[in-house]
Amino acid sequence: MKLAFNCTLVLLVSLTANVASARVSRTEYDARIREARLGNYEPALIMLRQHGAEYPRDLRAAYDHILIASWAKKSDEAIAAYEMLQPAPNRMPADVLSAVAQAYRDTQRWDAALDQYRHGRLRYPRNAAFTVGEIMVLADAGQAEDAIRLGKEQVDKHPGQTDLRLALAYAYKSSGFPYAALQEADQARSLAPQKKYVNREYVESLQHAGIPLAALGVAKQNPGLLNAKEIRNLEADYAAELSRLADLPARQESERFVIADRALAEYDRLIPAWEALGPEARPELLRIRADRLQALHTRMRMQDVVDGYNALLAEGIDVPRYVLNDVAAAYLYLRQPEIAAKLYQQTLDYGSKMDSPGERLANETGLFYSLIESEQFDDSVQVIEQARAEQPTWRRIKGVNMKIPNDLHLYSEQTAALGEFYVDNTPAAQSKLEEMVSLAPGNVGLHVALANVYRGRAQPRKAEKQLKMAEALEPRAVEIEAGQGITAMDLQEWRQANTLALDLAVRFPEEKSTDNLARRWATHNKAELKVTGNRGIASDSPVIGSGDFDIDTVLYSAPLNYNWRVFGGGGYAEGDFEEGKGHYRWLRTGVEWRGRDLTAELEASTNNYGYGTKPGARASVAYDLNDHWQVGGGAAFRSRETPLRALRSDISSNSLGAFVRWRANDFREWTFSLSPSRFSDGNKRLATYISGRERVYTSPKLKADLQLNISASHNSLEDVPYFNPRADLEILPTLNLTHTLYRHYETSWEQNFLLGAGLYAQRGYGSGAIGALGYGMRYHYNNQFDIGGTVIGTSRPYDGVREREVRIMFEMNFRF
C-alpha cells in the first residue's frame, strides 16, 4: 500500500508549514516514513504520537499515523488517531479511509466498520475494496443473508472482479456453506491464477470444504504459498480425513480396514518426522497423536487406543474432547466399563454445539451400556430416559412437506427396551420389542434385539425364528450370525454353532460378538468335572441316619464328534443307623448324546454295599417338544436313589421314571414326575413329585421366587428295615431369595436365602408341620468354574416323631 499525496495545493502548503514547525525536520520526517514503509514502524509511530499531541489537526501527519498504525496491526491506535480528527474531513484519501474501516473491523466494532466501508463505497465507487470490506464485515457481524445477497449482487455486476468473488466466498464460508465458498474461490483462481493471495484463499477454501489432499497438492505446486506450520496443518487434516473416511461402510468386508491402515501409515510417517523438529512442530504433533487414536479405534486396535491415551495423559496433555468417546468405547470393549462411563460422561459434560443429534445419542448410548456393565443400573435408567426425551418421534427435512420417522427415536426406544432386559425386567423388554418389531418389521436391529430377549427367557426356538427373519434382510450381518451361533448352542446344534463361529473368526475376528461366541464355543469344548455332596451336621433322620455324608464325582470328556461325551466317576455315602453304620461306594462310566431337542445318557456301574459288589445300569432321556414343553424318562437297575439304610441291609431297588416339564419363560416353570420302583425285598414304591416356581420380584441384584414342592409316595410293604411309610404326602412352599453381591461380566458372587413352611402327612401317624430355613453362597467364574454351598435346617416329623436336622450341601462344576 502507498501513501496518498493527492491533496489540494492549500493542504500541501499547510502541511509543509506544520512540519517545519515540528520537533523534527522535513528530511527526518520523510526518512522515518520511508522506514515505516520498509517495516520499521515504531520510530515513525513515536514521532507521529508526539507530533499529533502538538498538532492534532495536521492532516498529513494524522493520515500517516493512521496508515502506519494499521500496518503495525495496532488497530486501537489507528482508531484513536482517526477520532482525534473529529469531525472527520470531508474527503479522506481512499487508503486512509480503508485503513480506518479495517481497524474498526479488527476491533469487532461492526457498525462503525460498516459506516466507513459504505462511506468509502459512496466516495470511491470504482474502488472495489470498500464493497469487499462491507461484505466481509456483514459476514463477521452475523448478517449472513445480507452478506451473501450483497456479494451475489456485486459478482453478477462485476463477474471479472476477483476480490468480489473471494469476498462472496468468505460470506459463504462464514455461513456454513463450504462448497459454495469453494466454487467462488475456484472462479477467482481461474480469473487470476498467478496471484498468490488468490491461490492462498483457494487452498483455504479446499481445506474448509474438507478436501485437504487437494489443498495440499495446490500448496506444493506453489512453493512459498504456505509456511511450514500451515503445510503441517494440511497434512494433519489429510490424515484426519482418512480417519473419518475409515469409519464409513466399505464396499466389501475385506476392504473395511484399507483406509484405516492408510491413515495409520500416514500417522506413522508424520509422527517421527515432526518429533525430530522439536518445539516448532509440537502443537501439530500433539494434534496428530490425538487424531491417531480415532484411526486406531476404527481399526479395532483398542488396547493401542488406551495405551496412546494414557501416554498423552502421562505427559500432562489434555486430550481433545472429540477423541474421548473413541477412548471410552475402547475401554468398554476391553471390559473396563467404570473408566468408559467416566469418559462418556466427560464427553457429554463438555458438550458441543457441533455435535449432531446422532453423535450425542451415540455418546449417551455408550454411557448407558457402560453404566449397565458396571452395575450402575439406576444411573443407566436416567441416562436412557433423557436420551429418549431428546429424540422426537418425527423429523422434517427442509424442502419436504411431509414429516418422516426419526430413526434416532427408534434406536433410543430399542436401547431403552433392552435396558429393561438388562435390569431383569424381561417381560417388559419382550413386550416393548415385540411391539416395535410389529411396527418396523424391516429393522434388522430390532429382530436381533428381540432374539436376544427370547434367548434370555429360555425360548431359543423363538429366537431362532427372529434371527432367520433378520437374515432374510441382511444375510451376512455380524450380530445376526453371532446370535445364530449362540442360539444354535442353546438348541444343541453343535455343527451349526461351530460353522458360524469359524466363519465369524475369519471374517470379523475383531468384533466383540465374534469374541463372545468364540469364548462360549471354547468353553463348550472343554472337559467338565461335576462334584456334589452333602454332610449332616446335626441330624438323626431314619432315612439317611446321623452323621451322614455323601459325595458324587463325575468327569465328562470334551465333546467327541460334536454330539458325544464319555464320562466316568464315582462316589461314596455313609450314615449311622440304629442297626449299625451303612456304607455305599460306586463307580460308573457311560456315554452321553446331546443333539437338537434330545439329550440321552447310558451308564454302567459297580455298586459296593451290603455284602459285596454288584453291577448296575442306568438310562435316561429328555426330549424338548418346543420352547415350553419337555418330556423325559429313565430306568435304573440297582438305582443309586435307593435309601442308604436299605442298601446297608443288602436291599437294592430298580426304578423307572417319567416327567413332564412346562416352562412358560424365565419367570414360571412347573414339573410333574412319576417314579415307580421295585425293591429286592419285594416292596413296591410309587413316588410322585410336583414342583413349581413363580418369580414374584425381580431387580438387577435381587430376585424372589415362590416355589411349591409337593411329593407323595405309596409303598406295598411296611415291615422293612428302612423308612417306608405306607403312604405319605409332603407339601412345602418356600420363598427363595437370590442376592447378587458382586458381578463383573461372567464372574459373580451370590447369596441365597430359603424360608419354607409346610405340611407332612403320614398314614397311621397323622400330620405335622414342616419348617425349613437355609442360607447359601455361590461363586461363578468366567463360565468355567462355579462353586456353591448351602446350609439348611429342617424340622419335620417321621413316624410321628419330630426330627430336626442341619446339613450342608456342596456343589462344584469345573471346565478345563
Secondary structure as GFF3:
##gff-version 3
##sequence-region A 1 816
A	DSSP	alpha_helix	9	20	.	.	.	ID=ss1
A	DSSP	alpha_helix	26	37	.	.	.	ID=ss2
A	DSSP	alpha_helix	42	54	.	.	.	ID=ss3
A	DSSP	alpha_helix	59	71	.	.	.	ID=ss4
A	DSSP	alpha_helix	75	83	.	.	.	ID=ss5
A	DSSP	alpha_helix	94	106	.	.	.	ID=ss6
A	DSSP	alpha_helix	110	123	.	.	.	ID=ss7
A	DSSP	alpha_helix	128	140	.	.	.	ID=ss8
A	DSSP	alpha_helix	144	157	.	.	.	ID=ss9
A	DSSP	alpha_helix	162	174	.	.	.	ID=ss10
A	DSSP	alpha_helix	178	191	.	.	.	ID=ss11
A	DSSP	alpha_helix	196	208	.	.	.	ID=ss12
A	DSSP	alpha_helix	212	221	.	.	.	ID=ss13
A	DSSP	alpha_helix	228	246	.	.	.	ID=ss14
A	DSSP	three_ten_helix	253	255	.	.	.	ID=ss15
A	DSSP	alpha_helix	258	275	.	.	.	ID=ss16
A	DSSP	three_ten_helix	278	281	.	.	.	ID=ss17
A	DSSP	alpha_helix	282	298	.	.	.	ID=ss18
A	DSSP	alpha_helix	302	314	.	.	.	ID=ss19
A	DSSP	alpha_helix	321	333	.	.	.	ID=ss20
A	DSSP	alpha_helix	337	350	.	.	.	ID=ss21
A	DSSP	alpha_helix	357	373	.	.	.	ID=ss22
A	DSSP	alpha_helix	377	390	.	.	.	ID=ss23
A	DSSP	beta_strand	394	395	.	.	.	ID=ss24
A	DSSP	beta_strand	404	405	.	.	.	ID=ss25
A	DSSP	alpha_helix	407	422	.	.	.	ID=ss26
A	DSSP	alpha_helix	426	439	.	.	.	ID=ss27
A	DSSP	alpha_helix	444	456	.	.	.	ID=ss28
A	DSSP	alpha_helix	460	473	.	.	.	ID=ss29
A	DSSP	alpha_helix	478	490	.	.	.	ID=ss30
A	DSSP	alpha_helix	494	507	.	.	.	ID=ss31
A	DSSP	alpha_helix	512	524	.	.	.	ID=ss32
A	DSSP	beta_strand	528	538	.	.	.	ID=ss33
A	DSSP	beta_strand	546	556	.	.	.	ID=ss34
A	DSSP	beta_strand	564	577	.	.	.	ID=ss35
A	DSSP	beta_strand	580	595	.	.	.	ID=ss36
A	DSSP	beta_strand	598	609	.	.	.	ID=ss37
A	DSSP	beta_strand	612	624	.	.	.	ID=ss38
A	DSSP	beta_strand	629	637	.	.	.	ID=ss39
A	DSSP	alpha_helix	644	648	.	.	.	ID=ss40
A	DSSP	beta_strand	653	665	.	.	.	ID=ss41
A	DSSP	beta_strand	668	679	.	.	.	ID=ss42
A	DSSP	beta_strand	684	698	.	.	.	ID=ss43
A	DSSP	beta_strand	702	715	.	.	.	ID=ss44
A	DSSP	beta_strand	727	744	.	.	.	ID=ss45
A	DSSP	beta_strand	747	762	.	.	.	ID=ss46
A	DSSP	beta_strand	766	781	.	.	.	ID=ss47
A	DSSP	beta_strand	785	798	.	.	.	ID=ss48
A	DSSP	beta_strand	801	815	.	.	.	ID=ss49
###
